[in-house]
């Protein structure tokens, strides 16, 4: 009996020591952080910025609720605010939002202490479309518009779209089939204020889909002329040759050629001998550009570029794993 009583007393002492030695902020009996400390956001974790852009913090599908929580210190003296695209959407250490339209959002969490000390974390929240949704491309020429102009928005499943909404302004949309590079055509509301807007797309049943963002400008880049538009898959065996000989007539020194592309691969503008149009170097020093997603390949031509085109049978786009949707010059 004495041994049993001794063991019980020992256990109580050990447990008591454990309680009073705790440094956790969850234990109000012994908290080391004070309201004079600088706040820290311990969770959620945010990756490092790269090339001036925040890292992707989380990806969810458009039918999923956005749920998360923060761990901050000093916990008892810190309030938390959540922002999406600079608009406050929640106060508190937990967030629970209804499903968001597809698109890319900038999430910012701000932690502020009772003494006014503040810190923040920023990341991208990517909301992914579902299979079958209308999904517009990131084509730069589609994403910059002028009030009153007739504009295009390319993408997949765009035949479902009958209306586009920019801010609170609506415009009827007409579908145009274009050899796999389909688009809707619409008139930008003439009374739209300049700025960046998140757009939505509506189908004939009234379903609304996210379309990401569009910029309403005073004017478009001057002098950009479309030389070719369509959909061409570039592989090592099938370079883009549609303008091979025409390039010599269409281009001059000082022109900027832009190829609007999408895919996961590599490529560049080259002569018909597969030498880089700017440097004249061939593989392995040709300098192919790595392509991931939608981007624009840009080449400012020089006298040497024009000489190369004339001496080496015109120009091509070479490489592998990407699709050209438009070629322009400026």
C-alpha positions in Angstrom: 0.0 0.0 0.0 2.8 2.4 0.9 4.5 1.7 -2.5 1.3 2.4 -4.4 0.8 5.7 -2.5 4.4 6.7 -3.2 3.9 6.1 -6.9 0.7 8.1 -7.0 2.4 11.1 -5.2 5.4 10.9 -7.6 3.1 11.0 -10.6 1.2 14.0 -9.3 4.5 15.9 -8.7 5.8 15.0 -12.2 2.6 16.2 -13.8 2.6 19.4 -11.8 6.2 20.1 -12.8 5.2 19.6 -16.5 2.3 22.0 -16.2 4.4 24.8 -14.6 7.3 24.4 -17.0 5.2 24.8 -20.1 6.1 27.8 -22.4 3.1 27.3 -24.8 1.0 30.3 -25.5 -2.0 27.9 -25.3 -1.4 27.7 -21.6 -2.5 30.9 -20.0 -0.8 30.0 -16.8 2.7 30.6 -18.2 3.0 32.8 -21.3 6.4 34.3 -22.3 5.3 36.4 -25.2 4.0 39.9 -24.3 2.1 42.7 -26.1 5.4 44.5 -26.5 6.8 41.8 -28.8 6.8 42.0 -32.5 4.1 39.8 -34.1 5.0 36.7 -36.1 2.8 34.6 -38.4 4.0 31.0 -37.8 1.3 29.3 -39.9 0.2 29.0 -42.7 3.6 28.8 -44.5 4.3 31.1 -47.4 7.0 30.4 -50.0 9.6 33.0 -51.1 8.8 35.6 -53.7 10.4 35.1 -57.1 10.9 37.7 -59.9 8.7 40.1 -58.0 5.8 37.7 -57.7 4.6 35.9 -54.5 4.6 32.1 -54.5 1.5 30.0 -54.8 0.2 29.5 -51.2 -2.6 27.1 -52.1 -4.6 25.7 -55.0 -8.2 24.6 -54.7 -11.0 23.8 -57.1 -13.8 26.3 -57.7 -16.4 24.0 -56.0 -14.3 23.9 -52.7 -14.8 26.2 -49.8 -11.7 28.2 -48.7 -10.9 27.2 -45.2 -7.7 27.9 -43.2 -6.3 29.2 -39.9 -3.4 31.1 -38.6 -0.9 30.6 -35.7 0.4 33.9 -34.5 2.5 35.2 -31.6 2.0 36.9 -29.2 -1.3 35.0 -29.5 -3.3 36.9 -26.8 -2.3 40.3 -28.1 -2.6 39.9 -31.9 -5.5 40.3 -34.2 -5.6 38.9 -37.8 -7.1 40.2 -41.0 -7.5 38.4 -44.3 -7.5 40.1 -47.7 -8.1 38.9 -51.2 -7.0 41.3 -54.0 -6.7 44.0 -51.4 -10.3 43.6 -50.2 -10.8 42.5 -46.6 -12.8 39.3 -46.5 -12.3 38.1 -42.9 -11.3 39.1 -39.4 -9.9 36.5 -37.0 -7.5 33.6 -36.9 -9.8 31.3 -38.9 -11.2 31.9 -42.4 -14.1 30.0 -44.0 -15.4 31.4 -47.4 -17.9 30.0 -49.9 -16.4 28.7 -53.1 -14.7 31.4 -55.3 -14.9 31.7 -59.1 -11.9 30.2 -60.9 -8.9 32.5 -61.2 -5.8 33.7 -59.4 -6.1 35.8 -56.3 -3.6 37.6 -54.1 -4.1 36.5 -50.5 -2.6 38.7 -47.7 -2.7 38.0 -44.0 -2.0 40.9 -41.7 -1.3 40.4 -38.0 -1.4 43.4 -35.7 -0.7 43.6 -31.9 -2.5 45.8 -29.3 0.6 48.1 -29.4 0.1 48.6 -33.2 3.1 46.5 -34.3 2.3 44.7 -37.6 3.5 42.0 -40.0 2.0 40.4 -43.0 2.4 37.4 -45.4 1.3 37.4 -49.1 0.8 34.5 -51.5 -1.3 33.4 -54.5 -4.5 31.6 -54.0 -5.2 29.7 -57.2 -8.8 28.6 -57.8 -9.0 25.9 -60.5 -11.8 25.4 -63.0 -13.8 22.2 -63.3 -13.7 20.0 -66.3 -16.0 21.4 -69.0 -15.9 25.0 -67.6 -15.2 27.9 -70.0 -11.5 28.6 -69.5 -10.0 31.8 -71.1 -6.3 31.9 -72.0 -3.9 34.5 -70.6 -3.2 36.0 -74.0 -1.9 39.5 -73.3 -3.8 40.9 -76.3 -7.0 39.6 -74.8 -6.3 41.0 -71.4 -5.8 44.6 -72.3 -8.9 46.4 -73.7 -10.1 50.0 -74.4 -13.6 51.2 -73.6 -16.0 50.9 -76.6 -13.7 48.6 -78.6 -14.6 45.2 -80.1 -12.6 42.7 -78.1 -11.8 39.0 -78.2 -11.3 36.4 -75.4 -9.8 33.1 -76.5 -10.1 29.9 -74.6 -11.6 26.4 -74.3 -15.3 25.6 -74.0 -16.0 29.3 -74.9 -19.0 28.2 -77.0 -21.0 28.1 -73.7 -20.5 31.8 -73.0 -23.3 34.2 -73.8 -22.3 37.1 -71.6 -19.2 38.6 -70.1 -19.2 40.9 -67.0 -16.4 43.4 -66.3 -16.7 44.9 -62.9 -20.5 45.5 -62.8 -20.9 46.2 -66.6 -22.2 43.4 -68.8 -21.7 42.8 -72.5 -23.3 40.2 -74.8 -20.8 37.6 -76.2 -20.7 36.0 -79.6 -18.8 32.7 -80.1 -16.4 32.4 -83.0 -14.9 29.0 -84.0 -11.4 29.4 -85.2 -9.7 26.1 -86.0 -9.2 25.2 -82.3 -8.2 28.7 -81.3 -11.8 29.6 -80.5 -12.9 32.9 -78.9 -15.9 35.0 -77.9 -16.3 38.5 -79.3 -17.8 41.3 -77.3 -18.0 45.1 -77.1 -16.3 46.6 -74.1 -18.7 48.9 -72.3 -17.9 52.4 -73.3 -18.5 53.8 -69.8 -16.0 51.5 -68.0 -13.5 53.4 -65.8 -9.9 52.7 -66.4 -8.4 50.0 -64.1 -8.0 46.3 -63.5 -11.2 44.2 -63.1 -12.0 40.6 -62.3 -14.3 39.3 -65.0 -17.0 36.6 -65.0 -18.5 34.5 -67.9 -22.1 33.4 -68.0 -23.7 30.6 -70.0 -27.2 30.3 -71.3 -28.4 28.5 -68.2 -27.2 31.4 -66.0 -24.2 29.6 -64.6 -21.3 32.0 -63.8 -17.6 31.1 -64.3 -14.5 33.0 -63.3 -12.4 34.6 -66.0 -9.6 36.1 -64.0 -8.6 39.7 -64.6 -8.7 42.2 -67.5 -7.1 45.7 -67.7 -9.1 48.6 -69.2 -6.6 51.1 -70.7 -6.7 54.4 -72.5 -5.1 52.9 -75.5 -3.5 49.6 -76.7 0.2 49.4 -77.5 0.7 51.4 -80.6 1.5 49.8 -83.9 1.1 46.1 -83.0 0.0 44.4 -86.1 -1.2 40.8 -86.3 0.7 38.8 -88.9 -0.9 35.4 -88.2 -3.5 34.0 -85.9 -4.6 30.4 -85.3 -3.3 27.4 -83.5 -0.1 25.7 -84.5 1.7 23.0 -82.4 5.4 23.3 -82.7 7.5 20.1 -82.4 11.1 19.2 -83.4 9.6 17.6 -86.6 7.1 20.4 -87.3 8.5 24.0 -87.0 6.2 26.9 -87.7 6.8 27.6 -91.4 3.6 29.5 -92.5 5.5 32.9 -92.7 8.9 31.5 -93.7 9.3 33.5 -96.9 6.8 36.3 -96.1 8.9 37.3 -93.0 11.5 38.8 -95.4 8.9 41.1 -96.9 6.9 41.9 -93.7 9.8 42.7 -91.4 12.6 45.3 -91.2 15.4 46.2 -88.8 14.0 47.7 -85.6 10.7 45.7 -85.7 9.7 43.8 -82.6 8.2 40.3 -83.4 6.0 38.7 -80.7 4.8 35.1 -80.7 1.9 34.4 -78.3 2.4 30.8 -77.1 1.2 28.3 -74.6 2.6 24.9 -73.5 5.4 23.2 -71.7 8.5 23.2 -73.8 11.2 25.3 -75.5 11.7 27.3 -78.6 12.7 30.4 -80.4 12.6 32.4 -83.6 15.2 31.1 -86.0 16.3 31.2 -89.6 15.2 28.4 -92.0 18.7 26.9 -91.2 17.6 26.7 -87.5 20.0 29.5 -86.3 18.9 32.0 -83.7 17.4 35.1 -85.5 19.2 37.5 -83.2 22.6 35.9 -82.7 23.0 33.6 -85.7 24.0 30.7 -83.4 22.8 27.2 -83.9 22.2 24.3 -81.5 23.5 23.8 -78.8 24.1 27.5 -78.5 20.9 28.6 -80.2 19.4 29.8 -76.9 15.9 28.3 -76.9 13.6 30.0 -74.5 11.9 27.7 -71.9 8.1 27.9 -72.0 5.7 27.1 -69.1 2.1 28.1 -69.5 1.0 31.1 -71.6 3.7 33.6 -72.4 5.0 35.9 -75.2 8.3 35.4 -77.0 9.6 38.7 -78.1 12.4 39.5 -80.6 13.6 43.0 -81.5 15.2 42.6 -84.9 18.5 44.1 -86.0 20.2 44.7 -89.3 22.0 41.4 -88.6 18.6 39.6 -88.2 17.4 40.8 -91.6 20.7 39.8 -93.2 20.3 36.3 -91.7 16.8 36.0 -93.0 17.9 36.9 -96.5 20.9 34.6 -96.5 19.3 31.6 -94.8 15.9 31.3 -96.6 13.6 33.2 -94.3 12.5 32.6 -90.7 10.7 29.9 -88.6 9.7 29.2 -85.1 11.4 26.1 -83.9 11.5 24.0 -80.7 9.1 21.5 -79.1 6.1 21.3 -76.8 4.3 24.5 -77.4 1.5 26.0 -79.4 1.6 29.4 -81.2 -1.7 31.2 -81.2 -0.7 34.6 -82.7 2.3 36.3 -84.2 2.5 40.2 -84.3 5.0 42.9 -85.2 5.4 46.4 -83.8 
